[in-house]
Amino acid sequence: MEPIYLFDIAAKKANWLAVRQNAVAQNVANANTPRYGAVDVEPFDAIVRKTTLTVAATSPNHITTTPAETMTAKQRKGESWSVVHSGNSVSLEQEMLKAGDIGRNYALMTNLVKSFHRMMMTAVKS
């Protein structure tokens, strides 16, 4: 049986979400600290691009893509942080938006893993 990489990717995404949540919590905790610069982590898609996981076409009927087709997405520009008089660059509104995004992504990942696990258990039992 071939190894299943979905669980590995889901675990890496959950770890990345935990690190990002820690960065957001650190920003919120230091919202009133003078000269504190807001921090964020590298986007997860940039981390996934660094991996060497390749997809192999094992049948001539599989759909293949060329490298040019997969690189059509444009890099998102970084958010601009406004610096207040004290030198602090934390925006609580942006941090709360990030926290909500982290919660939604975590819920999505756990639901995907549950569904995939349920599908595998159904296949094994039948």
Rosetta constraint file for C-alpha pairs under 8 A:
AtomPair CA 4 CA 8 HARMONIC 7.67 0.50
AtomPair CA 5 CA 9 HARMONIC 6.21 0.50
AtomPair CA 6 CA 10 HARMONIC 6.06 0.50
AtomPair CA 6 CA 113 HARMONIC 7.98 0.50
AtomPair CA 7 CA 11 HARMONIC 6.09 0.50
AtomPair CA 7 CA 113 HARMONIC 6.99 0.50
AtomPair CA 8 CA 12 HARMONIC 6.25 0.50
AtomPair CA 9 CA 13 HARMONIC 6.10 0.50
AtomPair CA 10 CA 14 HARMONIC 6.10 0.50
AtomPair CA 10 CA 109 HARMONIC 6.39 0.50
AtomPair CA 10 CA 113 HARMONIC 7.25 0.50
AtomPair CA 11 CA 15 HARMONIC 6.16 0.50
AtomPair CA 12 CA 16 HARMONIC 6.11 0.50
AtomPair CA 13 CA 17 HARMONIC 6.08 0.50
AtomPair CA 13 CA 44 HARMONIC 7.23 0.50
AtomPair CA 13 CA 109 HARMONIC 7.81 0.50
AtomPair CA 14 CA 18 HARMONIC 6.24 0.50
AtomPair CA 14 CA 106 HARMONIC 6.66 0.50
AtomPair CA 14 CA 109 HARMONIC 7.49 0.50
AtomPair CA 15 CA 19 HARMONIC 6.35 0.50
AtomPair CA 16 CA 20 HARMONIC 6.15 0.50
AtomPair CA 16 CA 44 HARMONIC 7.08 0.50
AtomPair CA 17 CA 21 HARMONIC 6.00 0.50
AtomPair CA 17 CA 102 HARMONIC 6.24 0.50
AtomPair CA 17 CA 105 HARMONIC 7.88 0.50
AtomPair CA 17 CA 106 HARMONIC 7.04 0.50
AtomPair CA 18 CA 22 HARMONIC 6.20 0.50
AtomPair CA 19 CA 23 HARMONIC 6.37 0.50
AtomPair CA 19 CA 41 HARMONIC 7.60 0.50
AtomPair CA 20 CA 24 HARMONIC 6.24 0.50
AtomPair CA 20 CA 40 HARMONIC 6.72 0.50
AtomPair CA 20 CA 41 HARMONIC 5.96 0.50
AtomPair CA 20 CA 102 HARMONIC 7.71 0.50
AtomPair CA 21 CA 25 HARMONIC 6.08 0.50
AtomPair CA 21 CA 99 HARMONIC 6.70 0.50
AtomPair CA 21 CA 102 HARMONIC 6.87 0.50
AtomPair CA 22 CA 26 HARMONIC 6.10 0.50
AtomPair CA 23 CA 27 HARMONIC 6.23 0.50
AtomPair CA 23 CA 39 HARMONIC 6.28 0.50
AtomPair CA 23 CA 40 HARMONIC 5.94 0.50
AtomPair CA 23 CA 41 HARMONIC 7.33 0.50
AtomPair CA 24 CA 28 HARMONIC 6.24 0.50
AtomPair CA 24 CA 39 HARMONIC 7.62 0.50
AtomPair CA 24 CA 40 HARMONIC 7.19 0.50
AtomPair CA 24 CA 95 HARMONIC 5.98 0.50
AtomPair CA 24 CA 98 HARMONIC 7.28 0.50
AtomPair CA 24 CA 99 HARMONIC 6.87 0.50
AtomPair CA 25 CA 29 HARMONIC 6.05 0.50
AtomPair CA 26 CA 30 HARMONIC 6.23 0.50
AtomPair CA 27 CA 31 HARMONIC 6.06 0.50
AtomPair CA 27 CA 38 HARMONIC 5.63 0.50
AtomPair CA 27 CA 39 HARMONIC 6.75 0.50
AtomPair CA 27 CA 90 HARMONIC 6.30 0.50
AtomPair CA 27 CA 95 HARMONIC 7.42 0.50
AtomPair CA 28 CA 90 HARMONIC 7.35 0.50
AtomPair CA 28 CA 92 HARMONIC 6.56 0.50
AtomPair CA 28 CA 95 HARMONIC 6.97 0.50
AtomPair CA 30 CA 36 HARMONIC 6.87 0.50
AtomPair CA 30 CA 90 HARMONIC 7.85 0.50
AtomPair CA 31 CA 36 HARMONIC 7.76 0.50
AtomPair CA 31 CA 88 HARMONIC 7.23 0.50
AtomPair CA 31 CA 90 HARMONIC 5.60 0.50
AtomPair CA 31 CA 91 HARMONIC 7.60 0.50
AtomPair CA 31 CA 92 HARMONIC 7.29 0.50
AtomPair CA 32 CA 88 HARMONIC 7.36 0.50
AtomPair CA 33 CA 88 HARMONIC 6.70 0.50
AtomPair CA 34 CA 86 HARMONIC 5.06 0.50
AtomPair CA 34 CA 87 HARMONIC 5.80 0.50
AtomPair CA 34 CA 88 HARMONIC 5.42 0.50
AtomPair CA 35 CA 86 HARMONIC 6.02 0.50
AtomPair CA 35 CA 87 HARMONIC 4.13 0.50
AtomPair CA 35 CA 88 HARMONIC 4.63 0.50
AtomPair CA 35 CA 89 HARMONIC 7.66 0.50
AtomPair CA 36 CA 87 HARMONIC 6.75 0.50
AtomPair CA 36 CA 88 HARMONIC 4.77 0.50
AtomPair CA 36 CA 89 HARMONIC 6.56 0.50
AtomPair CA 36 CA 90 HARMONIC 7.64 0.50
AtomPair CA 37 CA 87 HARMONIC 7.80 0.50
AtomPair CA 37 CA 88 HARMONIC 5.81 0.50
AtomPair CA 37 CA 89 HARMONIC 5.16 0.50
AtomPair CA 37 CA 90 HARMONIC 6.78 0.50
AtomPair CA 38 CA 81 HARMONIC 7.98 0.50
AtomPair CA 38 CA 88 HARMONIC 7.66 0.50
AtomPair CA 38 CA 89 HARMONIC 5.54 0.50
AtomPair CA 38 CA 90 HARMONIC 5.15 0.50
AtomPair CA 42 CA 46 HARMONIC 6.95 0.50
AtomPair CA 42 CA 47 HARMONIC 7.37 0.50
AtomPair CA 43 CA 47 HARMONIC 6.81 0.50
AtomPair CA 44 CA 48 HARMONIC 6.25 0.50
AtomPair CA 45 CA 49 HARMONIC 6.18 0.50
AtomPair CA 46 CA 50 HARMONIC 6.64 0.50
AtomPair CA 47 CA 51 HARMONIC 7.07 0.50
AtomPair CA 57 CA 62 HARMONIC 5.92 0.50
AtomPair CA 57 CA 63 HARMONIC 7.82 0.50
AtomPair CA 57 CA 64 HARMONIC 7.26 0.50
AtomPair CA 58 CA 62 HARMONIC 7.34 0.50
AtomPair CA 65 CA 69 HARMONIC 6.27 0.50
AtomPair CA 65 CA 70 HARMONIC 7.06 0.50
AtomPair CA 66 CA 70 HARMONIC 6.76 0.50
AtomPair CA 67 CA 71 HARMONIC 6.42 0.50
AtomPair CA 68 CA 72 HARMONIC 6.90 0.50
AtomPair CA 81 CA 89 HARMONIC 5.74 0.50
AtomPair CA 81 CA 90 HARMONIC 7.16 0.50
AtomPair CA 81 CA 91 HARMONIC 7.23 0.50
AtomPair CA 82 CA 89 HARMONIC 5.69 0.50
AtomPair CA 82 CA 90 HARMONIC 7.77 0.50
AtomPair CA 82 CA 91 HARMONIC 7.57 0.50
AtomPair CA 83 CA 87 HARMONIC 5.60 0.50
AtomPair CA 83 CA 88 HARMONIC 5.57 0.50
AtomPair CA 83 CA 89 HARMONIC 4.44 0.50
AtomPair CA 83 CA 90 HARMONIC 7.67 0.50
AtomPair CA 84 CA 88 HARMONIC 5.69 0.50
AtomPair CA 84 CA 89 HARMONIC 6.50 0.50
AtomPair CA 90 CA 95 HARMONIC 7.75 0.50
AtomPair CA 91 CA 95 HARMONIC 6.30 0.50
AtomPair CA 92 CA 96 HARMONIC 6.09 0.50
AtomPair CA 93 CA 97 HARMONIC 6.31 0.50
AtomPair CA 94 CA 98 HARMONIC 6.22 0.50
AtomPair CA 95 CA 99 HARMONIC 6.16 0.50
AtomPair CA 96 CA 100 HARMONIC 6.23 0.50
AtomPair CA 97 CA 101 HARMONIC 6.22 0.50
AtomPair CA 98 CA 102 HARMONIC 6.11 0.50
AtomPair CA 99 CA 103 HARMONIC 6.29 0.50
AtomPair CA 100 CA 104 HARMONIC 6.26 0.50
AtomPair CA 101 CA 105 HARMONIC 6.12 0.50
AtomPair CA 102 CA 106 HARMONIC 6.09 0.50
AtomPair CA 103 CA 107 HARMONIC 6.21 0.50
AtomPair CA 104 CA 108 HARMONIC 6.15 0.50
AtomPair CA 105 CA 109 HARMONIC 6.15 0.50
AtomPair CA 106 CA 110 HARMONIC 6.21 0.50
AtomPair CA 107 CA 111 HARMONIC 6.12 0.50
AtomPair CA 108 CA 112 HARMONIC 6.14 0.50
AtomPair CA 109 CA 113 HARMONIC 6.23 0.50
AtomPair CA 110 CA 114 HARMONIC 6.11 0.50
AtomPair CA 111 CA 115 HARMONIC 6.09 0.50
AtomPair CA 112 CA 116 HARMONIC 6.07 0.50
AtomPair CA 113 CA 117 HARMONIC 5.95 0.50
AtomPair CA 114 CA 118 HARMONIC 6.06 0.50
AtomPair CA 115 CA 119 HARMONIC 6.14 0.50
AtomPair CA 116 CA 120 HARMONIC 6.20 0.50
AtomPair CA 117 CA 121 HARMONIC 6.16 0.50
AtomPair CA 118 CA 122 HARMONIC 6.18 0.50
AtomPair CA 119 CA 123 HARMONIC 6.28 0.50
AtomPair CA 120 CA 124 HARMONIC 6.15 0.50
AtomPair CA 121 CA 125 HARMONIC 6.06 0.50
AtomPair CA 122 CA 126 HARMONIC 6.23 0.50
